[in-house]
Amino acid sequence: MRTINRINHVLAAAFALIIICVVASAAHAQLGADDGVRVEADLSRQSVYVGDEVSYSITVYGADNPEPPEIEFPGLVRAVFHGRSSQSFTSMQVDSSGRQRTVTRRSFVFQYTLTATREGIVEIPAPSVEDGGKTYRGPVTSFRALLPSESTEDLLELRFERTHLFQNETIEGECVWWIGDSTSEFNFSSSSIPDSFEIRPVPVPGGSQYTLDFPLAGQTLTGRVDTAIRDGRERSRFTFRFTITPTRTGTIELGPMQAIFTRQSGTGSRYRAYVDSNTVAFEVMPVPSAGKPDLYEGAIGSFSLASRASNTRVNVGDPISLTLRIEGQEPMTGVQNAPDLTRDPEFSEQFKVDSDGWREVMPRRNGVRTYETTVRALSDSVQEIPAIKVPSFDPVAGRYETFASDPIPLSVTAVKEVTLADALVTTPREGPTTPTRPSIDHIELTPAAPGLWAHGSADQMRSDPGFNLAKTLQDPKWIVTLAAPPVVYLALLSVIGYRRSRNPELVRIMRTYRAARAQSGIASLRTYVSGVLNISPEAITASDAMQLPIEDRLRRMAYEQMLIAETRSALPTSVSQDPALLRSIHEQCLGACKETRS
């Protein structure tokens, strides 16, 4: 029994030792992972009204170069990222030996603006930050979104002419806000707009004296303020128009539109209030398959086409620059590119079409798309450049219609084929004829003629003078041989420099980057985007940033920074801008330009 007890004690001690080792190893691993990097998350307010903004910041301490955080924001908020900033703190510390040393600590701040779109508790998940191949997590945060009091003095109306639509059809809608009293600081951010609807602004008609811009669904809309008679009395109203494009089929509801604003009462007190509009239900149907043309590529609506050729008198195989202009109502659904000419037998059987296809001519104008390509006639029987066709679906008439450009008359001249026999130079027919070459059986061997492989006699070889460097360098053939490589190298350098100077896109991007770096704030980003896309700086909007030839993450960051500047109606230099973002965008734009050029 004592032996058994002793064994039990030994086993218990061994088990306890194993537990201690496991715990110590885990603690050691935890300490190893804790390398001084800390992530914190903060909110500027704990409660806000729906439609109002709250600042959300993530601070990373002790990291070298952290990546932007990964956060799954809930559907109750809309988040806009403003970039990264950094700070450095230097202090003096005394170590155990009494010596002083300088310690520098850095922190990185990632700033967001959150807008609550619905009432409720908004919980933001723990942010995840990566630095040096390791991932660090911050705390979970939350705030309460409150709905202000509903106004009984205001009225909001949402109107559409039709509610039965086809997929990708675009129609206009109108929203009218009848304002009850003195109002300021309004927004429509909490309006209910499904993701399957694309919203675009409609320009305000000329002559409107008082207009206001505001953000809605990622776009900047403009409304006009005027007065009209409502319920027998004159009232102020705010009207804005926009287009919707449903991208999926089914029954889809739009609305209610919601205006949240600050109201000033007759006593001078101010309070937040809201008003909701009606909801509109749409029946969205797919375009019919019956009667669909073979060349149909999704175009909806009416278009006009015009084509132009650079030369109408050519030889077979000569390049012809072909320009196509398409006009229609924005967003010109289904006209993301010009028609594929290789699918049209009238082109593919008579012309060789450029393998790169169409190239869009920039800058793009509203309601206009211009494209260029190169074609070559395959034979002299070609008499015209055929009409270029765009099949489209007319949603009002409910049928397909093909829009086409006019054919272009063409005169093609055949080119004589030159063979090797044509290139041989023969003796004239007059005069003595060349004797017939004897057959191989009667050919007599003769001494080889002097040349590369014909050596002289041994006496001649012995009497041949030795190699003389000075004399050799005076020989024109050797001078050319030695001088040719450096001359060719310098010529290649000149050609490369000339080709670079002939690349207008590359030159324009480099010039744009220098101009952008000379500015501060969000103006630098706006200058760069307008220069790369060749759009007037006065006409640039946040949505244009999504056209940059860069990765989606950088496009989204540029779009969000430009959008927040627009929504705040701030001066371009008053919104901070991370220079690293501009540098990254420039590097990718350069890469895309060089890849396209090559």
C-alpha positions as CSV (number, residue, x, y, z in Angstrom):
1,M,0.0,0.0,0.0
2,R,2.8,2.4,0.9
3,T,4.4,1.6,-2.5
4,I,1.1,2.4,-4.3
5,N,0.8,5.7,-2.3
6,R,4.3,6.6,-3.1
7,I,3.6,6.0,-6.8
8,N,0.5,8.1,-6.7
9,H,2.4,11.0,-5.1
10,V,5.1,10.7,-7.8
11,L,2.5,10.7,-10.5
12,A,0.7,13.7,-9.0
13,A,4.0,15.6,-8.7
14,A,4.8,14.8,-12.3
15,F,1.4,15.9,-13.5
16,A,1.7,19.1,-11.5
17,L,5.1,19.8,-13.1
18,I,3.7,19.2,-16.6
19,I,0.9,21.7,-15.8
20,I,3.4,24.3,-14.6
21,C,5.5,23.8,-17.7
22,V,2.5,24.2,-20.0
23,V,1.4,27.4,-18.2
24,A,4.9,28.8,-18.2
25,S,5.3,28.1,-21.9
26,A,2.0,29.7,-22.7
27,A,3.0,32.7,-20.6
28,H,6.3,32.9,-22.3
29,A,4.6,32.7,-25.7
30,Q,2.2,35.5,-24.6
31,L,5.1,37.6,-23.5
32,G,6.9,36.9,-26.8
33,A,3.8,38.1,-28.7
34,D,3.5,41.2,-26.6
35,D,6.3,43.1,-28.3
36,G,5.1,46.6,-27.2
37,V,2.5,47.1,-30.0
38,R,-0.8,48.4,-28.7
39,V,-4.1,49.2,-30.5
40,E,-6.7,51.5,-29.2
41,A,-10.1,52.6,-30.6
42,D,-12.0,55.8,-29.6
43,L,-15.3,57.5,-30.5
44,S,-15.8,61.2,-30.2
45,R,-19.4,60.8,-28.9
46,Q,-21.4,58.0,-27.2
47,S,-24.7,59.1,-28.7
48,V,-25.7,60.9,-31.9
49,Y,-28.8,61.6,-33.9
50,V,-29.4,59.6,-37.0
51,G,-27.8,61.3,-39.9
52,D,-25.2,63.1,-37.8
53,E,-21.4,62.3,-37.8
54,V,-19.2,60.8,-35.1
55,S,-15.4,60.6,-35.3
56,Y,-13.8,57.2,-34.9
57,S,-10.1,56.9,-34.5
58,I,-7.7,53.9,-34.2
59,T,-4.3,54.6,-32.6
60,V,-1.5,52.1,-33.0
61,Y,1.4,52.5,-30.5
62,G,4.9,50.9,-31.0
63,A,4.5,49.8,-34.6
64,D,6.9,50.4,-37.4
65,N,4.6,50.8,-40.4
66,P,1.1,49.4,-39.8
67,E,-1.3,48.7,-42.6
68,P,-4.8,50.3,-42.7
69,P,-7.1,48.5,-40.2
70,E,-9.5,45.8,-41.3
71,I,-13.0,46.6,-39.9
72,E,-16.3,45.1,-40.8
73,F,-18.5,48.1,-40.1
74,P,-22.2,47.3,-39.3
75,G,-25.0,48.2,-41.7
76,L,-26.3,50.9,-39.3
77,V,-23.4,53.2,-40.3
78,R,-21.7,54.6,-43.3
79,A,-17.9,54.9,-42.8
80,V,-15.5,57.3,-44.6
81,F,-11.8,56.8,-44.2
82,H,-9.6,59.9,-44.0
83,G,-6.2,58.4,-44.1
84,R,-3.3,57.8,-41.7
85,S,-1.2,60.3,-39.6
86,S,1.7,59.7,-37.3
87,Q,3.4,61.3,-34.3
88,S,6.7,60.8,-32.7
89,F,7.6,61.3,-29.0
90,T,11.2,61.5,-27.8
91,S,12.2,61.1,-24.1
92,M,15.3,60.5,-22.0
93,Q,15.5,57.3,-19.9
94,V,18.1,56.2,-17.4
95,D,19.1,52.5,-17.5
96,S,20.3,50.3,-14.7
97,S,23.9,51.4,-15.1
98,G,22.9,55.1,-14.7
99,R,23.5,56.0,-18.3
100,Q,21.0,58.2,-20.2
101,R,19.6,57.1,-23.5
102,T,17.1,58.7,-26.0
103,V,13.9,56.7,-26.6
104,T,11.6,57.6,-29.5
105,R,8.1,56.3,-29.5
106,R,5.8,56.5,-32.5
107,S,2.1,56.3,-32.8
108,F,-0.1,56.0,-35.9
109,V,-3.7,57.3,-36.1
110,F,-6.3,56.1,-38.6
111,Q,-9.2,58.5,-38.8
112,Y,-12.8,57.7,-39.9
113,T,-16.1,59.6,-40.0
114,L,-19.2,57.5,-39.2
115,T,-22.7,58.5,-40.1
116,A,-25.6,56.6,-38.4
117,T,-28.2,55.7,-41.0
118,R,-30.7,54.1,-38.6
119,E,-31.5,54.3,-34.9
120,G,-30.2,51.7,-32.5
121,I,-27.0,50.6,-30.7
122,V,-24.1,50.6,-33.2
123,E,-21.4,48.1,-32.2
124,I,-18.1,48.4,-34.1
125,P,-16.1,45.2,-34.1
126,A,-12.5,45.0,-32.9
127,P,-10.2,46.5,-35.5
128,S,-7.4,44.3,-36.9
129,V,-4.1,45.9,-37.7
130,E,-1.1,44.2,-39.4
131,D,2.5,45.3,-38.8
132,G,5.7,43.4,-39.7
133,G,3.8,40.2,-40.5
134,K,2.0,40.2,-37.1
135,T,-1.7,41.0,-36.5
136,Y,-2.9,43.1,-33.5
137,R,-6.4,43.7,-32.4
138,G,-8.0,46.6,-30.7
139,P,-11.1,46.9,-28.5
140,V,-14.8,46.7,-29.5
141,T,-16.6,50.1,-29.3
142,S,-20.2,51.2,-29.5
143,F,-22.5,54.2,-29.6
144,R,-26.2,54.9,-29.6
145,A,-27.9,56.4,-32.7
146,L,-31.1,58.3,-31.7
147,L,-33.9,59.4,-33.9
148,P,-34.9,63.1,-33.3
149,S,-38.5,64.2,-33.0
150,E,-40.7,63.9,-36.0
151,S,-41.9,67.1,-37.6
152,T,-45.6,67.6,-38.2
153,E,-45.0,70.9,-40.1
154,D,-42.9,69.4,-42.9
155,L,-43.9,67.2,-45.9
156,L,-41.6,65.1,-48.1
157,E,-42.8,63.7,-51.4
158,L,-41.1,61.2,-53.7
159,R,-42.4,61.0,-57.3
160,F,-41.7,58.8,-60.3
161,E,-43.6,58.6,-63.6
162,R,-43.4,54.8,-63.9
163,T,-42.9,52.0,-61.4
164,H,-42.6,49.1,-64.0
165,L,-39.0,49.1,-65.2
166,F,-36.6,46.9,-67.1
167,Q,-33.3,45.9,-65.6
168,N,-30.6,48.6,-66.2
169,E,-33.2,51.1,-67.4
170,T,-32.7,54.6,-66.2
171,I,-35.5,57.0,-65.3
172,E,-35.8,60.3,-63.4
173,G,-37.3,60.9,-60.1
174,E,-38.1,63.9,-58.0
175,C,-38.1,64.6,-54.3
176,V,-39.9,67.7,-53.0
177,W,-39.5,68.9,-49.4
178,W,-42.1,71.4,-48.2
179,I,-40.3,73.2,-45.4
180,G,-42.3,74.1,-42.3
181,D,-40.2,76.8,-40.6
182,S,-36.7,78.2,-40.3
183,T,-34.4,75.2,-41.1
184,S,-30.6,74.6,-41.3
185,E,-28.0,71.8,-41.1
186,F,-30.0,69.2,-43.1
187,N,-29.0,65.9,-44.6
188,F,-30.5,62.9,-46.4
189,S,-27.9,60.4,-45.3
190,S,-30.4,58.1,-43.5
191,S,-32.6,57.7,-46.6
192,S,-33.4,54.1,-47.5
193,I,-31.9,53.4,-50.9
194,P,-31.3,49.7,-51.9
195,D,-27.9,48.6,-53.0
196,S,-29.3,47.4,-56.3
197,F,-30.3,51.0,-57.3
198,E,-27.6,53.2,-58.8
199,I,-28.3,56.9,-58.0
200,R,-27.0,59.8,-60.2
201,P,-27.6,63.5,-60.0
202,V,-29.7,65.5,-62.5
203,P,-28.4,69.0,-63.3
204,V,-30.5,71.9,-61.9
205,P,-32.2,73.9,-64.7
206,G,-30.7,77.2,-65.6
207,G,-32.1,80.3,-63.9
208,S,-32.2,78.8,-60.4
209,Q,-31.0,81.5,-58.1
210,Y,-30.7,79.5,-54.8
211,T,-29.2,76.0,-54.9
212,L,-27.7,73.7,-52.3
213,D,-25.4,70.7,-52.7
214,F,-25.7,67.6,-50.4
215,P,-24.4,64.0,-50.5
216,L,-26.7,61.1,-51.2
217,A,-25.7,57.4,-51.9
218,G,-22.1,58.4,-52.7
219,Q,-23.1,61.1,-55.1
220,T,-23.3,64.9,-54.8
221,L,-26.8,66.1,-55.6
222,T,-28.0,69.7,-56.1
223,G,-31.4,71.0,-55.1
224,R,-33.1,74.4,-55.6
225,V,-34.9,76.4,-53.1
226,D,-38.0,78.4,-54.1
227,T,-41.6,79.1,-53.0
228,A,-44.9,77.7,-54.2
229,I,-48.5,77.5,-53.1
230,R,-49.3,74.5,-50.9
231,D,-52.6,74.0,-49.0
232,G,-53.7,77.4,-50.0
233,R,-50.7,79.3,-48.7
234,E,-47.2,80.1,-49.9
235,R,-44.5,77.9,-48.6
236,S,-40.8,77.3,-49.1
237,R,-39.8,74.1,-50.8
238,F,-36.5,72.3,-51.6
239,T,-36.6,70.2,-54.8
240,F,-34.0,67.9,-56.3
241,R,-34.1,65.4,-59.2
242,F,-32.0,62.3,-59.7
243,T,-32.0,59.2,-61.8
244,I,-32.2,55.6,-60.7
245,T,-30.9,52.5,-62.5
246,P,-32.0,49.1,-61.1
247,T,-29.3,46.5,-61.5
248,R,-31.3,43.4,-60.5
249,T,-34.8,42.1,-61.1
250,G,-37.7,41.7,-58.7
251,T,-39.9,43.9,-56.5
252,I,-37.7,46.6,-55.0
253,E,-38.7,49.4,-52.7
254,L,-37.1,52.8,-52.7
255,G,-37.6,55.0,-49.6
256,P,-38.6,56.4,-47.4
257,M,-36.3,59.4,-48.1
258,Q,-35.5,61.0,-44.8
259,A,-34.5,64.6,-44.1
260,I,-33.0,65.3,-40.7
261,F,-32.5,69.0,-39.9
262,T,-32.2,71.6,-37.2
263,R,-35.3,73.6,-36.6
264,Q,-35.5,77.0,-35.0
265,S,-38.8,77.8,-33.2
266,G,-40.4,81.1,-32.9
267,T,-39.0,81.5,-29.4
268,G,-35.4,81.1,-30.7
269,S,-34.8,77.6,-29.4
270,R,-33.1,75.0,-31.7
271,Y,-33.8,71.3,-31.9
272,R,-33.2,68.4,-34.3
273,A,-36.2,66.9,-36.2
274,Y,-36.9,64.7,-39.2
275,V,-39.5,64.0,-41.8
276,D,-40.0,60.9,-43.9
277,S,-41.3,60.6,-47.5
278,N,-43.5,58.0,-49.0
279,T,-42.1,54.6,-50.2
280,V,-42.2,53.7,-53.9
281,A,-42.2,50.0,-55.0
282,F,-40.8,49.1,-58.4
283,E,-41.3,46.0,-60.4
284,V,-38.1,45.4,-62.3
285,M,-38.2,42.9,-65.2
286,P,-35.4,41.5,-67.4
287,V,-35.2,42.5,-71.0
288,P,-37.1,40.0,-73.2
289,S,-35.2,37.2,-75.0
290,A,-37.6,37.2,-77.9
291,G,-36.2,39.2,-80.8
292,K,-32.9,39.9,-79.1
293,P,-30.2,40.6,-81.8
294,D,-27.1,38.5,-81.9
295,L,-24.9,41.6,-81.4
296,Y,-26.9,42.9,-78.4
297,E,-24.5,43.8,-75.5
298,G,-27.0,45.3,-73.0
299,A,-27.6,48.8,-74.3
300,I,-30.9,50.4,-73.2
301,G,-32.3,53.6,-74.6
302,S,-31.8,55.6,-77.7
303,F,-28.4,56.5,-79.3
304,S,-27.0,58.3,-82.3
305,L,-23.8,57.1,-84.0
306,A,-21.4,58.9,-86.3
307,S,-18.2,57.4,-87.8
308,R,-15.2,59.1,-89.6
309,A,-12.2,57.6,-91.5
310,S,-8.8,59.2,-91.6
311,N,-8.3,58.3,-95.3
312,T,-10.8,57.1,-97.9
313,R,-8.3,56.4,-100.8
314,V,-5.9,53.6,-99.7
315,N,-4.0,50.6,-100.9
316,V,-4.7,47.1,-99.7
317,G,-3.3,46.7,-96.2
318,D,-2.9,50.4,-95.5
319,P,-4.0,51.4,-91.9
320,I,-7.2,53.5,-91.7
321,S,-7.9,55.3,-88.4
322,L,-11.6,54.9,-87.6
323,T,-13.3,57.2,-85.2
324,L,-16.8,56.4,-83.7
325,R,-18.9,58.9,-81.7
326,I,-21.9,57.6,-79.7
327,E,-24.4,60.0,-78.1
328,G,-27.1,59.1,-75.6
329,Q,-28.6,59.8,-72.1
330,E,-26.4,59.1,-69.2
331,P,-25.5,56.6,-67.8
332,M,-25.5,55.2,-71.3
333,T,-26.1,51.6,-70.0
334,G,-24.5,49.0,-72.2
335,V,-22.1,51.3,-74.0
336,Q,-19.1,50.7,-71.7
337,N,-17.2,50.2,-75.0
338,A,-17.7,50.5,-78.7
339,P,-19.2,47.5,-80.6
340,D,-16.9,44.5,-81.2
341,L,-16.2,44.8,-85.0
342,T,-14.8,41.2,-85.2
343,R,-18.3,39.9,-84.4
344,D,-19.8,41.7,-87.4
345,P,-19.3,39.6,-90.6
346,E,-19.4,42.8,-92.8
347,F,-16.2,43.9,-91.0
348,S,-14.5,40.6,-90.3
349,E,-14.7,39.4,-93.9
350,Q,-13.5,42.6,-95.5
351,F,-11.2,44.2,-92.9
352,K,-8.4,43.3,-90.6
353,V,-9.3,44.9,-87.2
354,D,-6.7,46.1,-84.7
355,S,-6.2,43.3,-82.1
356,D,-6.2,45.9,-79.3
357,G,-9.8,46.9,-80.2
358,W,-11.2,50.3,-79.5
359,R,-9.5,53.0,-77.5
360,E,-11.7,55.6,-75.7
361,V,-10.8,59.3,-76.5
362,M,-10.5,61.3,-73.3
363,P,-11.7,63.6,-71.7
364,R,-15.2,62.1,-71.7
365,R,-18.1,64.5,-72.0
366,N,-21.5,64.0,-70.5
367,G,-23.7,61.9,-72.8
368,V,-20.9,61.4,-75.3
369,R,-18.4,58.5,-75.9
370,T,-15.7,58.7,-78.6
371,Y,-13.6,55.7,-79.6
372,E,-10.8,55.1,-82.1
373,T,-9.4,52.0,-83.7
374,T,-7.4,50.9,-86.8
375,V,-8.7,48.8,-89.7
376,R,-7.1,47.6,-92.9
377,A,-8.9,46.6,-96.1
378,L,-8.1,43.0,-97.2
379,S,-8.7,43.4,-100.9
380,D,-9.4,45.9,-103.6
381,S,-13.0,44.8,-103.9
382,V,-13.9,46.7,-100.7
383,Q,-16.0,49.7,-101.6
384,E,-17.0,51.1,-98.2
385,I,-16.5,51.0,-94.5
386,P,-19.8,49.4,-93.3
387,A,-22.2,51.0,-90.9
388,I,-21.3,50.4,-87.2
389,K,-24.3,49.1,-85.3
390,V,-25.4,49.2,-81.7
391,P,-28.5,47.1,-81.0
392,S,-30.5,48.6,-78.1
393,F,-33.7,47.9,-76.2
394,D,-36.4,50.6,-76.1
395,P,-38.0,50.2,-72.6
396,V,-41.0,52.5,-73.6
397,A,-41.9,50.7,-76.8
398,G,-40.8,47.3,-75.4
399,R,-38.8,46.2,-78.4
400,Y,-35.3,46.1,-79.8
401,E,-33.9,48.7,-82.2
402,T,-30.6,48.9,-84.0
403,F,-28.9,52.3,-84.2
404,A,-26.2,52.6,-86.8
405,S,-23.7,55.1,-88.3
406,D,-23.7,55.9,-92.1
407,P,-21.3,53.8,-94.3
408,I,-18.2,55.5,-95.5
409,P,-17.3,55.2,-99.2
410,L,-13.8,53.8,-99.7
411,S,-11.5,53.5,-102.7
412,V,-9.0,50.6,-102.4
413,T,-6.1,50.0,-104.9
414,A,-4.5,46.6,-105.4
415,V,-0.8,46.3,-104.7
416,K,1.3,44.1,-107.1
417,E,3.0,41.2,-105.4
418,V,6.7,41.2,-106.0
419,T,8.4,37.8,-106.1
420,L,12.0,36.7,-106.0
421,A,11.9,36.1,-109.7
422,D,10.9,39.8,-110.2
423,A,13.9,40.9,-108.2
424,L,16.5,38.9,-110.3
425,V,18.5,41.0,-112.7
426,T,19.1,39.1,-116.0
427,T,21.2,39.9,-119.0
428,P,19.6,41.5,-122.1
429,R,18.3,39.2,-124.8
430,E,20.6,40.9,-127.3
431,G,24.3,40.0,-127.3
432,P,26.2,36.8,-126.6
433,T,24.4,34.2,-124.5
434,T,26.0,32.6,-121.5
435,P,27.4,29.1,-122.2
436,T,25.4,26.3,-120.9
437,R,26.9,25.0,-117.6
438,P,28.3,21.5,-118.0
439,S,26.8,18.7,-116.1
440,I,28.4,17.7,-112.8
441,D,30.2,14.7,-114.4
442,H,32.2,17.0,-116.7
443,I,33.2,19.7,-114.2
444,E,36.9,20.0,-113.8
445,L,38.4,20.9,-110.4
446,T,40.3,24.2,-110.5
447,P,42.4,25.9,-107.9
448,A,40.3,27.9,-105.4
449,A,40.1,31.6,-106.0
450,P,41.7,33.9,-103.4
451,G,39.4,34.5,-100.6
452,L,38.6,33.7,-97.0
453,W,39.1,30.0,-97.3
454,A,41.8,30.1,-100.0
455,H,45.3,30.1,-98.5
456,G,48.5,30.9,-100.3
457,S,51.6,28.7,-100.4
458,A,53.8,28.1,-97.4
459,D,56.4,30.4,-98.7
460,Q,53.8,33.2,-99.2
461,M,52.6,32.6,-95.6
462,R,56.1,32.7,-94.2
463,S,56.9,35.9,-96.1
464,D,53.7,37.6,-94.9
465,P,54.5,40.5,-92.6
466,G,53.4,40.2,-89.0
467,F,50.5,42.1,-87.3
468,N,51.1,45.8,-87.0
469,L,48.7,47.6,-84.6
470,A,49.5,51.1,-85.7
471,K,48.9,50.2,-89.3
472,T,45.8,48.2,-88.6
473,L,44.2,51.1,-86.7
474,Q,44.7,53.2,-89.9
475,D,42.7,50.7,-91.9
476,P,39.1,52.2,-92.6
477,K,37.6,48.7,-92.1
478,W,39.0,48.4,-88.6
479,I,38.1,52.0,-87.7
480,V,34.4,51.2,-88.6
481,T,34.5,47.9,-86.7
482,L,35.8,49.5,-83.5
483,A,33.6,52.6,-83.6
484,A,30.3,50.8,-84.5
485,P,29.4,49.4,-81.0
486,P,29.6,52.7,-79.1
487,V,27.9,54.6,-81.9
488,V,25.0,52.0,-82.0
489,Y,24.7,52.2,-78.1
490,L,24.4,56.0,-78.2
491,A,21.9,55.8,-81.0
492,L,19.8,53.4,-78.9
493,L,19.9,55.7,-76.0
494,S,18.7,58.5,-78.2
495,V,15.9,56.4,-79.6
496,I,14.8,55.5,-76.0
497,G,14.9,59.1,-74.9
498,Y,13.0,60.1,-78.1
499,R,10.3,57.5,-77.5
500,R,9.9,58.6,-73.9
501,S,9.4,62.2,-75.0
502,R,6.9,60.9,-77.6
503,N,4.7,59.3,-74.8
504,P,2.4,62.1,-74.0
505,E,0.5,60.1,-71.4
506,L,3.7,59.4,-69.4
507,V,4.9,63.1,-69.7
508,R,1.4,64.3,-68.6
509,I,1.3,62.0,-65.5
510,M,4.8,63.1,-64.4
511,R,3.9,66.8,-64.8
512,T,0.6,66.3,-63.0
513,Y,2.4,64.6,-60.0
514,R,4.8,67.6,-59.7
515,A,1.9,70.0,-59.7
516,A,0.0,68.0,-57.1
517,R,3.0,67.8,-54.8
518,A,3.3,71.6,-54.9
519,Q,-0.2,71.8,-53.3
520,S,-1.4,71.0,-49.8
521,G,-4.5,69.3,-48.4
522,I,-7.0,67.5,-50.5
523,A,-6.3,70.0,-53.4
524,S,-3.2,67.9,-54.2
525,L,-5.3,64.7,-54.7
526,R,-7.9,66.6,-56.7
527,T,-5.2,68.1,-58.9
528,Y,-3.6,64.7,-59.5
529,V,-6.9,62.9,-60.3
530,S,-8.0,65.6,-62.7
531,G,-4.6,65.5,-64.5
532,V,-4.5,61.7,-64.9
533,L,-8.1,61.5,-66.2
534,N,-7.6,64.7,-68.3
535,I,-10.7,66.3,-66.7
536,S,-11.0,70.0,-65.9
537,P,-10.2,70.6,-62.2
538,E,-13.4,72.6,-61.8
539,A,-15.4,69.6,-63.0
540,I,-13.7,66.9,-61.0
541,T,-15.9,65.0,-58.4
542,A,-15.2,62.3,-55.9
543,S,-16.8,59.6,-58.1
544,D,-14.2,60.3,-60.8
545,A,-11.5,58.8,-58.5
546,M,-13.1,55.4,-59.2
547,Q,-11.9,55.6,-62.8
548,L,-8.2,55.6,-61.9
549,P,-6.2,52.6,-63.3
550,I,-5.2,51.5,-59.8
551,E,-6.2,48.8,-57.4
552,D,-9.6,49.0,-55.8
553,R,-8.3,49.7,-52.3
554,L,-6.5,52.9,-53.3
555,R,-9.4,54.0,-55.5
556,R,-11.8,53.7,-52.6
557,M,-9.4,55.7,-50.3
558,A,-9.1,58.5,-52.8
559,Y,-12.9,58.5,-53.4
560,E,-13.7,58.7,-49.7
561,Q,-11.2,61.5,-49.0
562,M,-12.5,63.6,-51.9
563,L,-16.1,62.9,-50.9
564,I,-15.7,64.1,-47.3
565,A,-14.2,67.3,-48.6
566,E,-17.3,67.8,-50.9
567,T,-19.8,67.0,-48.2
568,R,-18.3,69.4,-45.8
569,S,-18.2,72.1,-48.4
570,A,-14.7,72.8,-47.1
571,L,-11.8,74.6,-48.7
572,P,-9.6,72.1,-50.5
573,T,-6.6,72.9,-48.3
574,S,-8.5,72.5,-45.0
575,V,-8.8,68.7,-45.3
576,S,-5.7,66.8,-44.5
577,Q,-4.1,64.5,-47.1
578,D,-1.6,61.6,-46.5
579,P,1.3,62.1,-48.9
580,A,1.9,58.3,-48.9
581,L,-1.5,57.8,-50.6
582,L,-0.7,60.2,-53.4
583,R,2.7,58.6,-53.9
584,S,1.1,55.1,-54.0
585,I,-1.5,56.2,-56.5
586,H,1.1,57.9,-58.7
587,E,3.3,54.7,-58.8
588,Q,0.4,52.6,-59.9
589,C,-0.7,55.1,-62.5
590,L,2.8,55.1,-63.9
591,G,2.9,51.3,-64.0
592,A,-0.5,51.2,-65.9
593,C,0.7,53.8,-68.4
594,K,3.9,52.0,-69.2
595,E,2.1,48.6,-69.4
596,T,-0.4,50.1,-71.9
597,R,2.4,51.7,-73.9
598,S,4.3,48.5,-74.2
